[in-house]
Amino acid sequence: MGGERYPENHMMFAPDYHDLDVEITASETRFLDLRESVCLGYGYNTARAYWGDLDDWFRWARERGKDILELSERDAAQYYALLRRRRYSESTIRRRRTALRLLYQSASKH
């Protein structure tokens, strides 16, 4: 892949983290690497959906000053409550839960 992250290199509008006020921490870098490893196991459409789901989780944690790899069940419950307040469908919320579960399972293996 030549250093390009998947599926970012296939996305029409790759995300830009330059809008974040502070530098990416070691924990966040690990999260981004784990996100990539999770997405590599899926076809493009699923990988793109999971990538976006995990990107939203990343930004949500960052906005609250939380360590992305040290979030609690209570943090997750707050995040899912926010999605419901924003009227996300239950199938979208389930997909996001799945993406997070896969990411944290991957983290525990590495």
Secondary structure by P-SEA (a helix, b strand, c coil): cccccccccccccccccccccccccaaaaaaaaaaaaaaaaccaaaaaaaaaaaaaaaaaaaaaccccccccaaaaaaaaaaaaaacccaaaaaaaaaaaaaaaaaaaac
